[in-house]
Amino acid sequence: MKNEIYRSKFEACPSLCEGLDDFRCDFETLVDEVASMTGFLKALVMDVALQDELLFICELLYHLSPALRGTVHVITDDLVQLEKMVERLQEETSHRSKSFLLTQGSRSGALSHVLRTKCKALVRVLYKHNHQGHVVEDILFDITNLLSGYFFFLSLKLNELDGVCEIEYVSRNYN
């Protein structure tokens, strides 16, 4: 006998009760988390240009949110702009990273590392949805992967602005 799912009259979102094999709500909830944390990071950053970028990222994330329900609102211009931002940060921080680094730093740098990993989780949810036989637009994979890269290079930039040195990670697994 299957239990009926309780639906609270105080539901935060009607899709939260969707089945465990339905990754759409998981994606949307994770997007909301990443966007909220991006807003928090913006509050920690003093550089006005980076604040503007983070606002763009926050808005871009919310455009991503309904994508698995068949409404893709991210466009090629968004992808191109994000790619340019990543390339710029990569160039600006190329002197900071020659190897694998410990994910540490200033408050803003460390939060940016957390956002990097959350974006990788977004990529993983997209693949899970895709493995179930659902169509996932290529641009969604491109943007979520680029977001992870953006937050990596942003962490290097923020650590540099905050005067924090990067620490190389020396693996015992990969010699």
C-alpha positions as a Python dict, from the first residue, in 0.01 Angstrom:
ca = {
    (1, 'M'): (0, 0, 0),
    (2, 'K'): (144, 332, -110),
    (3, 'N'): (121, 626, 129),
    (4, 'E'): (-39, 940, -2),
    (5, 'I'): (201, 1232, -11),
    (6, 'Y'): (107, 1504, 235),
    (7, 'R'): (80, 1848, 73),
    (8, 'S'): (122, 2128, 325),
    (9, 'K'): (-92, 2437, 285),
    (10, 'F'): (234, 2624, 355),
    (11, 'E'): (425, 2466, 64),
    (12, 'A'): (734, 2667, -24),
    (13, 'C'): (710, 2545, -384),
    (14, 'P'): (453, 2311, -543),
    (15, 'S'): (718, 2099, -716),
    (16, 'L'): (899, 2000, -393),
    (17, 'C'): (685, 1684, -365),
    (18, 'E'): (779, 1550, -709),
    (19, 'G'): (907, 1191, -727),
    (20, 'L'): (1260, 1093, -633),
    (21, 'D'): (1343, 1007, -994),
    (22, 'D'): (1237, 1352, -1117),
    (23, 'F'): (1541, 1579, -1112),
    (24, 'R'): (1369, 1897, -1230),
    (25, 'C'): (1291, 2028, -882),
    (26, 'D'): (1639, 1928, -760),
    (27, 'F'): (1788, 2135, -1041),
    (28, 'E'): (1563, 2434, -967),
    (29, 'T'): (1634, 2418, -594),
    (30, 'L'): (2008, 2396, -652),
    (31, 'V'): (1992, 2686, -899),
    (32, 'D'): (1812, 2890, -631),
    (33, 'E'): (2083, 2798, -378),
    (34, 'V'): (2363, 2897, -615),
    (35, 'A'): (2188, 3224, -703),
    (36, 'S'): (2133, 3305, -335),
    (37, 'M'): (2495, 3229, -251),
    (38, 'T'): (2603, 3442, -548),
    (39, 'G'): (2405, 3730, -399),
    (40, 'F'): (2580, 3670, -66),
    (41, 'L'): (2918, 3671, -242),
    (42, 'K'): (2825, 4001, -409),
    (43, 'A'): (2769, 4147, -61),
    (44, 'L'): (3124, 4046, 39),
    (45, 'V'): (3296, 4183, -273),
    (46, 'M'): (3403, 4546, -278),
    (47, 'D'): (3504, 4570, -645),
    (48, 'V'): (3213, 4733, -832),
    (49, 'A'): (3290, 4563, -1164),
    (50, 'L'): (3289, 4221, -996),
    (51, 'Q'): (2967, 4311, -815),
    (52, 'D'): (2809, 4383, -1155),
    (53, 'E'): (2935, 4050, -1290),
    (54, 'L'): (2790, 3865, -993),
    (55, 'L'): (2456, 4035, -1049),
    (56, 'F'): (2469, 3916, -1413),
    (57, 'I'): (2551, 3563, -1290),
    (58, 'C'): (2262, 3573, -1042),
    (59, 'E'): (2018, 3674, -1314),
    (60, 'L'): (2162, 3415, -1553),
    (61, 'L'): (2108, 3145, -1295),
    (62, 'Y'): (1742, 3231, -1257),
    (63, 'H'): (1707, 3217, -1637),
    (64, 'L'): (1846, 2862, -1613),
    (65, 'S'): (1600, 2751, -1348),
    (66, 'P'): (1299, 2641, -1561),
    (67, 'A'): (1517, 2484, -1831),
    (68, 'L'): (1441, 2121, -1745),
    (69, 'R'): (1069, 2189, -1774),
    (70, 'G'): (1118, 2274, -2141),
    (71, 'T'): (1157, 2650, -2111),
    (72, 'V'): (1517, 2739, -2196),
    (73, 'H'): (1568, 3112, -2149),
    (74, 'V'): (1947, 3125, -2166),
    (75, 'I'): (2076, 3238, -2502),
    (76, 'T'): (2398, 3228, -2698),
    (77, 'D'): (2475, 3589, -2601),
    (78, 'D'): (2471, 3481, -2233),
    (79, 'L'): (2711, 3198, -2312),
    (80, 'V'): (2945, 3429, -2506),
    (81, 'Q'): (2945, 3691, -2229),
    (82, 'L'): (3013, 3430, -1961),
    (83, 'E'): (3293, 3276, -2167),
    (84, 'K'): (3458, 3618, -2204),
    (85, 'M'): (3433, 3673, -1829),
    (86, 'V'): (3597, 3336, -1764),
    (87, 'E'): (3874, 3402, -2016),
    (88, 'R'): (3942, 3745, -1864),
    (89, 'L'): (3963, 3608, -1510),
    (90, 'Q'): (4178, 3317, -1626),
    (91, 'E'): (4421, 3559, -1788),
    (92, 'E'): (4422, 3794, -1488),
    (93, 'T'): (4496, 3509, -1246),
    (94, 'S'): (4725, 3292, -1460),
    (95, 'H'): (5019, 3375, -1230),
    (96, 'R'): (4830, 3241, -924),
    (97, 'S'): (4772, 2880, -1028),
    (98, 'K'): (5023, 2643, -1178),
    (99, 'S'): (4898, 2330, -1001),
    (100, 'F'): (4611, 2195, -795),
    (101, 'L'): (4528, 2430, -508),
    (102, 'L'): (4369, 2389, -170),
    (103, 'T'): (4022, 2542, -171),
    (104, 'Q'): (4083, 2808, 90),
    (105, 'G'): (4135, 3179, 112),
    (106, 'S'): (3952, 3489, 215),
    (107, 'R'): (3581, 3475, 294),
    (108, 'S'): (3489, 3577, -58),
    (109, 'G'): (3750, 3349, -218),
    (110, 'A'): (3641, 3050, -12),
    (111, 'L'): (3273, 3115, -87),
    (112, 'S'): (3358, 3132, -455),
    (113, 'H'): (3513, 2784, -425),
    (114, 'V'): (3189, 2657, -266),
    (115, 'L'): (2995, 2805, -558),
    (116, 'R'): (3232, 2631, -799),
    (117, 'T'): (3143, 2295, -648),
    (118, 'K'): (2771, 2375, -644),
    (119, 'C'): (2791, 2449, -1017),
    (120, 'K'): (2953, 2109, -1071),
    (121, 'A'): (2655, 1962, -886),
    (122, 'L'): (2428, 2145, -1133),
    (123, 'V'): (2615, 1980, -1419),
    (124, 'R'): (2567, 1642, -1251),
    (125, 'V'): (2191, 1693, -1213),
    (126, 'L'): (2172, 1782, -1583),
    (127, 'Y'): (2350, 1456, -1670),
    (128, 'K'): (2120, 1254, -1443),
    (129, 'H'): (1818, 1407, -1614),
    (130, 'N'): (1975, 1339, -1954),
    (131, 'H'): (2058, 978, -1863),
    (132, 'Q'): (1687, 925, -1794),
    (133, 'G'): (1625, 992, -2162),
    (134, 'H'): (1524, 1357, -2135),
    (135, 'V'): (1658, 1610, -2383),
    (136, 'V'): (1894, 1860, -2222),
    (137, 'E'): (2003, 2146, -2444),
    (138, 'D'): (2380, 2167, -2500),
    (139, 'I'): (2386, 2530, -2388),
    (140, 'L'): (2280, 2420, -2038),
    (141, 'F'): (2586, 2195, -2006),
    (142, 'D'): (2808, 2470, -2146),
    (143, 'I'): (2681, 2742, -1915),
    (144, 'T'): (2685, 2533, -1596),
    (145, 'N'): (3037, 2408, -1669),
    (146, 'L'): (3150, 2763, -1746),
    (147, 'L'): (2994, 2883, -1421),
    (148, 'S'): (3211, 2635, -1232),
    (149, 'G'): (3517, 2769, -1413),
    (150, 'Y'): (3409, 3127, -1350),
    (151, 'F'): (3385, 3070, -976),
    (152, 'F'): (3725, 2895, -972),
    (153, 'F'): (3904, 3185, -1138),
    (154, 'L'): (3700, 3433, -937),
    (155, 'S'): (3824, 3265, -618),
    (156, 'L'): (4181, 3327, -732),
    (157, 'K'): (4101, 3690, -813),
    (158, 'L'): (3922, 3749, -483),
    (159, 'N'): (4204, 3589, -284),
    (160, 'E'): (4450, 3813, -465),
    (161, 'L'): (4241, 4126, -398),
    (162, 'D'): (4217, 4024, -32),
    (163, 'G'): (4593, 3960, -7),
    (164, 'V'): (4562, 3584, 50),
    (165, 'C'): (4820, 3347, -97),
    (166, 'E'): (4716, 3029, -273),
    (167, 'I'): (4836, 2702, -123),
    (168, 'E'): (4938, 2419, -352),
    (169, 'Y'): (4783, 2080, -285),
    (170, 'V'): (5030, 1794, -309),
    (171, 'S'): (4841, 1472, -361),
    (172, 'R'): (4940, 1140, -209),
    (173, 'N'): (4725, 970, -473),
    (174, 'Y'): (4873, 1113, -793),
    (175, 'N'): (5252, 1108, -784),
}
